[in-house]
Amino acid sequence: MVYKLLILSDEVDLFFREIEINSDATFLELNNAILDSVKYSKDQLTSFFNCSEGWEMREEITLMDMGTSSDTDSYVMEKTYLDEFLQDEGDRMLFMFDILSERSLFIELKEIMPGEVDAPRCVLKQGVAPKQITAEEDFLNNPTSALGFSGEEFYGDDEFDMDELDADGFMDMGPEDLY
């Protein structure tokens, strides 16, 4: 069987993707198809969450084994098949593409069709996907470039040492600390 999945964002109006994928494909294949369709890099952690009709998250399917306790089921994308969680039209999932900021795309199984596809494919797309990494993550990954200058140019200070910048402390500051 072929699943037609509708993918939406709550961050960007008029954004959507439709992906066709075999029902016996793994979640890793779907992960890669989604990332390719929105032109995201594959170097970030992602997860799928099985959801109720009201989008309440249930089971998580992770990119890699997270070493959860033995009393909870653990699902890894590479070893988990779509038809284990998606069986009926209207079934829903979240695709968390930005774990640190808990940003997700919404997925709904729109149609189940007979047959097979050679590979997962994006068959319809509209709009530009939300940015993959938020500004806060940009800052934490590279503080000086996120602020628009290099370490050598830090307010003209020739003695500036990038290793001395406390990004975590800066992120904990409130507006009152800036004045």
Buried (B, 14 or more C-beta within 10 A) or exposed (E): EBBBBBBBBEEBEEBBBBBBBBBEBBBBBBBBBBBBBBEBEEEBEBBBBBBEEEBEBEBBBBBEEEEEEEEEEBBBBBEBBBBBBBEEEEBBBBBBBBBEEEBBBBBBBEEBEEEEBEEBEBEEBEBEBBBBBBEEBBBBEEBBEBEEEEBEEBEEEEEBEEEEBEBEEBEEEEEEEEE
